[in-house]
């Protein structure tokens, strides 16, 4: 038997390749679909800053803004100076020296880009950058890099509600070289249309200090748990626990909890952009759960915020608006004495204007007297008090009677006069409450007990 080898003509070869491709396509279509692990697409335009710059020096697709008041702001392509993280270009923002007498407040300059996102979706936001200035403070620094978001179809940088400090320490311009630091954080979009902004900020009293902010490799993508995100690991998350009904002048414990596998370098607690407390992990990692003390002095609404700085430029934050009330007194000296139908004597202390859920502290002192001389060995009466929520109207709850502590009123008259006291706290179950007092006679020979109110106080949130 002889073996004959036949070479395919170009036409037959083309038919063979086409048939093989068709068979592979049929096999692919017949195979059950497997989940594809793909990174979310970049949602910023010209995030690499390689697509050119506008006449004002801001990168194309980005808009420049500043605090106004003078020509102290410069935007330019840092690539002209050989400065970039990758590629040939990067954004540089400068604050030139300005006379403090000529500026009205802090100076800042930055860039924003309008984005269209999905409301309720979490997004990963990151970039590379460098901050140069002569001051190198890390916390409460006079020169800072910051980022923020604003929401709405026609939002501008003026609608950024919170500017978050980027934990980049300032370097001297001549020492910075190619030193670039990362930022990696996340936020949840509350609306579809919005702005992502970055700015260079300088405190007023440092207005004569020049500063620069270099930016490159800006990235924005949707975070989808379970999808392979080599460049975007699970975001660092922070939560803030603030008790309800915070009172001005009183210490309040604020709980901060961090979720993530990043080493925590700092926890910073702000009250309306003023630093209240900071745990700096320069001597070792900061805890992932902390209890910080807040003592607000002003009554009104406060925005409490915690910023968490992790290793590798990973940051997280959480904020909560808190209504701070005053520690008010709700009782007056006008307390009517009402006889009880059972023959005992009782007080009625009506109170109005409480905040349901808030905590209130009650202090009472009453004097117990009898018609005849009581025994010296034991008090003549049992003194009791109770909270009657609802102000004594039809829907009021009957009080649960509790005993007060009875003791001799004074050493000289021991056995003839007694005092009953109590200190108690309760969470308001209604706006109105009637605090009731009663005395039950224990000594038949001494006769009925008489109550006289020495002092009464109900203090708490208003």
C-alpha positions in Angstrom: 0.0 0.0 0.0 1.3 3.4 -0.9 0.8 6.6 1.0 -0.3 9.5 -1.2 0.0 13.0 0.2 -2.3 15.6 -1.5 -1.7 19.3 -1.1 -4.8 21.5 -0.7 -5.4 24.2 -3.2 -5.8 27.8 -1.8 -9.5 27.6 -2.4 -9.9 24.3 -0.6 -7.8 25.5 2.3 -10.0 28.6 2.7 -13.1 26.3 2.8 -11.4 24.1 5.4 -10.6 27.0 7.7 -14.1 28.4 7.4 -15.7 25.1 8.2 -13.4 24.6 11.3 -14.3 28.1 12.6 -18.0 27.3 12.2 -17.6 24.1 14.2 -15.7 26.0 17.0 -18.5 28.6 17.0 -21.2 26.0 17.4 -19.3 24.3 20.2 -18.9 27.7 22.0 -22.6 28.5 21.6 -23.6 25.0 22.9 -21.4 25.3 26.0 -23.1 26.6 29.2 -22.1 30.2 29.9 -19.5 30.7 32.6 -19.2 34.0 34.5 -16.7 36.4 33.1 -14.4 38.2 35.6 -13.8 41.6 34.2 -12.6 44.8 35.8 -15.1 47.7 35.7 -14.4 50.2 33.0 -12.8 53.6 33.6 -15.6 56.2 33.9 -13.4 59.3 33.9 -12.5 61.0 30.6 -8.8 61.9 30.3 -8.0 60.5 33.7 -4.5 59.9 32.5 -4.1 63.6 31.5 -2.6 62.5 28.2 -5.2 64.0 26.0 -4.1 67.6 26.2 -4.7 70.8 28.2 -7.1 73.7 27.8 -5.9 77.3 27.5 -6.4 77.9 31.2 -4.0 75.0 32.0 -6.6 72.5 33.2 -6.6 69.1 31.5 -9.1 68.5 28.7 -12.4 67.2 30.1 -11.6 68.8 33.5 -12.8 72.2 34.6 -10.7 74.6 36.8 -12.0 76.5 39.8 -10.5 78.7 42.5 -11.4 80.8 45.6 -11.0 84.0 43.7 -9.6 87.3 45.0 -6.4 87.5 42.9 -4.1 85.9 40.4 -2.5 83.4 42.8 -3.5 80.3 40.8 -1.8 78.4 38.0 -2.8 75.2 36.2 -0.4 73.6 33.8 0.9 70.3 32.3 3.5 69.0 34.7 4.9 66.9 31.9 6.6 70.0 30.5 8.8 69.8 33.6 9.3 66.1 33.2 6.9 65.4 36.1 4.4 62.5 35.6 3.5 59.3 37.2 3.1 57.5 33.9 3.0 58.7 30.3 4.1 62.2 29.3 1.6 64.4 31.1 0.2 65.2 34.5 -1.8 68.0 36.1 -0.1 70.6 38.2 -2.0 73.1 40.3 -0.1 76.0 42.0 -0.8 78.5 44.7 1.5 81.4 44.4 2.4 83.6 47.4 -0.3 86.2 48.3 -0.3 89.0 50.8 -2.4 87.9 53.8 -3.9 91.4 54.0 -5.3 91.0 50.5 -7.0 87.6 51.0 -10.3 87.1 52.8 -9.9 83.5 53.9 -8.3 80.3 52.8 -7.2 80.0 49.2 -7.7 77.0 47.0 -7.6 75.9 43.4 -8.7 72.6 41.8 -10.3 70.7 39.0 -13.6 68.9 38.6 -15.1 66.5 36.1 -18.8 65.9 35.6 -19.8 62.2 35.7 -22.9 60.2 35.1 -23.3 57.3 37.5 -26.0 55.0 38.9 -27.7 56.2 42.1 -27.0 53.8 45.0 -24.0 52.2 43.4 -20.6 52.1 45.1 -17.7 53.5 43.2 -13.9 53.1 43.6 -12.1 56.5 43.2 -8.3 56.7 43.1 -5.4 58.7 41.7 -1.7 59.4 42.2 -0.3 62.6 43.4 2.2 64.7 45.2 1.9 67.7 47.5 4.8 70.2 47.8 5.0 73.0 50.4 7.5 74.1 53.1 5.2 72.9 55.9 5.1 69.2 56.5 2.5 68.8 59.2 0.3 65.7 58.7 -2.7 66.4 60.8 -4.5 69.8 60.6 -1.8 70.9 58.1 -1.9 74.5 56.7 -1.5 73.2 53.1 -3.6 70.1 52.1 -4.7 68.1 49.1 -8.5 67.4 49.3 -11.2 65.7 47.3 -15.0 65.9 47.3 -18.1 65.2 45.4 -21.2 67.3 44.5 -24.5 66.0 43.2 -27.2 67.3 40.8 -27.5 67.9 37.1 -26.1 71.5 37.3 -23.9 71.0 40.4 -20.7 73.1 40.7 -17.7 72.8 43.0 -19.6 75.2 45.3 -22.0 72.4 46.1 -19.3 70.1 47.5 -20.6 69.5 51.1 -17.5 67.8 52.5 -13.9 68.2 51.5 -11.9 65.2 52.6 -8.2 65.5 53.3 -5.9 63.3 51.3 -3.2 61.9 53.6 -0.3 63.0 51.5 2.4 64.7 53.6 3.9 67.9 52.0 7.4 67.7 50.6 9.7 70.5 49.6 9.7 71.1 45.9 13.4 70.5 45.5 13.2 67.2 47.5 10.1 65.8 45.9 11.7 64.3 42.8 9.4 61.6 41.3 7.8 60.8 44.7 4.2 59.9 43.9 1.6 58.7 46.5 -1.6 56.8 45.9 -5.2 57.5 47.0 -7.7 54.7 47.0 -11.2 55.2 48.4 -14.9 54.7 47.7 -18.2 56.5 47.8 -21.8 55.6 47.1 -23.5 57.9 44.5 -26.8 59.4 45.9 -27.8 60.6 42.4 -27.0 59.9 38.7 -25.4 63.3 37.9 -22.5 64.7 39.8 -19.0 66.1 40.0 -15.7 64.6 41.2 -13.3 67.3 42.4 -9.7 67.6 43.7 -8.2 70.8 45.1 -5.1 72.3 46.7 -6.0 74.2 49.9 -4.0 76.7 51.9 -4.9 78.3 55.2 -5.1 82.1 55.2 -2.3 82.8 57.6 0.1 80.8 55.4 -0.9 82.7 52.2 2.7 83.7 51.5 3.8 80.1 51.3 3.8 78.7 47.8 2.4 75.2 47.2 1.8 72.8 44.4 -0.3 69.7 43.8 0.6 67.2 41.1 -2.1 64.7 39.9 -1.9 61.7 37.6 -3.7 58.4 36.9 -7.2 59.4 38.1 -9.5 56.5 38.1 -13.3 56.0 38.7 -15.0 52.6 38.3 -18.0 50.8 39.8 -17.3 48.4 42.6 -18.9 45.0 42.1 -18.3 42.4 44.9 -17.2 39.1 43.5 -15.8 40.6 40.3 -12.0 40.4 39.8 -10.6 43.8 40.5 -6.8 43.5 40.5 -6.4 47.3 40.8 -9.3 47.8 43.2 -9.4 45.5 46.3 -12.3 45.5 48.7 -12.8 49.1 49.8 -11.9 50.2 53.2 -15.0 51.1 55.1 -15.7 53.1 58.3 -18.8 53.5 60.5 -19.7 56.1 63.1 -21.8 55.4 66.2 -23.1 58.6 67.9 -25.7 58.4 70.8 -29.0 60.1 70.3 -29.8 63.4 72.1 -26.3 64.7 72.6 -26.2 67.5 75.2 -23.9 70.5 75.0 -21.2 70.6 77.6 -21.4 66.9 78.3 -19.0 64.3 77.3 -20.3 61.9 74.6 -18.6 58.7 73.6 -18.3 58.3 69.8 -17.6 54.8 68.4 -15.6 54.4 65.3 -15.3 51.0 63.5 -13.2 50.2 60.5 -13.7 47.3 58.2 -10.9 46.2 56.0 -7.5 44.4 55.9 -5.4 47.6 55.6 -3.1 48.7 58.4 -4.7 51.8 60.0 -2.3 54.7 60.1 -4.7 57.4 61.6 -8.2 58.0 62.8 -9.3 61.7 62.7 -12.6 62.9 64.2 -14.0 66.2 62.9 -16.9 68.4 64.1 -17.8 70.7 61.2 -14.3 70.5 59.8 -12.6 71.2 63.2 -10.5 68.3 64.4 -11.8 67.0 67.7 -9.6 64.0 68.3 -6.9 62.0 66.4 -5.3 58.6 66.8 -2.0 58.8 64.9 -0.5 55.4 64.2 3.0 56.7 63.6 4.2 54.6 66.6 2.2 51.6 65.5 -1.1 50.7 63.8 -4.2 52.4 65.1 -7.0 50.2 66.3 -9.9 49.2 64.0 -12.4 50.0 66.7 -12.0 53.1 68.8 -14.0 55.1 71.4 -13.4 58.8 71.1 -14.8 61.5 73.4 -16.8 64.4 72.0 -17.8 67.4 74.2 -19.8 69.8 72.1 -20.1 73.3 73.4 -22.6 74.8 71.0 -26.3 73.9 70.8 -27.6 73.2 67.3 -26.8 70.9 64.4 -23.3 69.5 64.0 -21.8 67.4 61.3 -19.6 64.8 62.9 -17.2 63.0 60.5 -14.4 60.5 60.9 -11.6 60.1 58.3 -9.6 56.8 58.4 -6.2 56.7 56.7 -4.9 53.2 55.9 -1.6 51.9 54.4 -1.1 52.3 50.6 -3.2 55.4 50.3 -6.4 53.6 51.2 -8.9 55.9 53.0 -12.4 55.8 54.2 -14.8 58.1 55.9 -18.2 58.2 57.6 -20.4 61.2 58.6 -23.5 61.8 60.6 -25.5 65.0 61.3 -26.2 65.3 65.1 -28.6 67.7 66.8 -27.0 68.9 70.0 -29.4 70.2 72.7 -29.0 72.0 76.0 -29.1 70.6 79.4 -32.4 72.1 80.6 -34.3 72.2 83.9 -37.9 71.2 83.6 -39.3 71.6 87.1 -40.3 74.7 88.9 -41.2 75.5 92.5 -44.9 75.6 91.8 -45.8 72.0 92.6 -49.4 71.5 93.8 -50.1 69.2 96.8 -53.1 66.9 96.2 -54.8 64.7 98.8 -55.1 61.1 97.8 -58.5 59.3 98.1 -57.0 56.6 100.3 -56.0 59.0 103.0 -52.3 59.4 102.0 -50.8 62.6 100.8 -49.3 63.0 97.4 -47.6 65.5 95.2 -48.1 66.0 91.5 -45.2 67.4 89.5 -46.3 68.0 85.9 -43.7 68.3 83.2 -44.1 69.2 79.5 -41.8 69.5 76.4 -39.6 66.4 76.8 -38.1 64.7 73.8 -39.2 61.1 73.6 -36.3 58.8 73.8 -34.0 61.3 75.5 -32.6 60.5 79.0 -33.6 62.6 81.9 -32.3 62.7 85.5 -34.6 63.2 88.5 -33.5 64.4 91.9 -36.1 64.8 94.7 -36.0 65.5 98.4 -39.1 65.7 100.6 -39.6 66.2 104.4 -41.9 63.8 106.3 -43.8 65.1 109.3 -46.5 63.5 111.5 -49.3 64.7 113.7 -47.9 63.0 116.8 -44.3 62.2 117.8 -43.0 59.1 115.9 -40.9 56.4 117.2 -37.2 57.3 117.1 -36.1 53.9 116.0 -37.9 53.8 112.6 -39.3 56.2 110.0 -43.0 56.8 110.4 -43.8 56.8 106.7 -43.0 55.0 103.5 -42.2 57.6 100.8 -42.7 56.5 97.1 -42.5 58.1 93.7 -43.6 57.1 90.1 -43.4 58.3 86.5 -46.9 58.7 84.9 -46.2 59.1 81.1 -48.7 61.0 79.1 -49.2 63.9 81.5 -52.1 62.3 83.5 -54.6 62.3 80.6 -56.6 59.3 79.4 -53.8 57.6 77.6 -51.4 58.0 80.5 -49.7 54.9 81.9 -50.3 54.3 85.7 -47.1 54.8 87.6 -44.9 52.0 88.9 -44.3 53.0 92.5 -40.7 52.9 93.8 -39.5 53.5 97.3 -37.5 56.5 98.2 -34.6 56.4 100.7 -35.7 57.7 104.1 -33.3 59.1 106.7 -33.4 61.4 109.7 -33.8 65.1 108.7 -31.2 66.3 111.2 -29.2 65.1 114.2 -30.8 67.5 116.7 -34.4 66.5 115.9 -33.7 62.8 115.3 -36.9 60.8 115.7 -39.2 63.8 115.1 -38.5 64.7 111.4 -37.5 62.5 108.5 -36.3 63.2 105.0 -36.8 61.0 101.8 -34.6 61.4 98.7 -34.2 59.8 95.3 -32.0 60.1 92.2 -33.2 58.3 89.1 -32.9 58.4 85.3 -35.4 57.5 82.7 -35.8 57.7 78.9 -38.9 59.8 78.1 -41.8 57.7 76.8 -43.8 60.8 75.9 -43.5 64.5 75.6 -45.4 65.0 78.9 -45.0 63.3 82.3 -46.4 63.6 85.7 -44.1 62.7 88.6 -46.1 61.6 91.5 -45.1 61.4 95.2 -46.9 59.7 98.0 -46.4 58.8 101.7 -48.0 55.8 103.4 -48.2 55.9 107.2 -46.3 53.1 109.0 -46.8 54.3 112.6 -50.5 54.4 113.7 -49.7 56.2 116.9 -47.9 59.0 115.1 -50.9 59.6 112.8 -51.0 60.6 109.2 -47.8 61.7 107.3 -47.4 65.2 105.9 -45.1 65.8 102.9 -43.3 69.0 102.2 -41.1 69.3 99.1 -37.6 70.5 99.8 -36.1 70.3 96.3 -37.0 68.9 92.9 -35.0 68.8 89.7 -35.6 67.1 86.3 -32.7 67.9 83.9 -32.1 66.6 80.4 -32.2 67.3 76.7 -34.1 70.2 75.1 
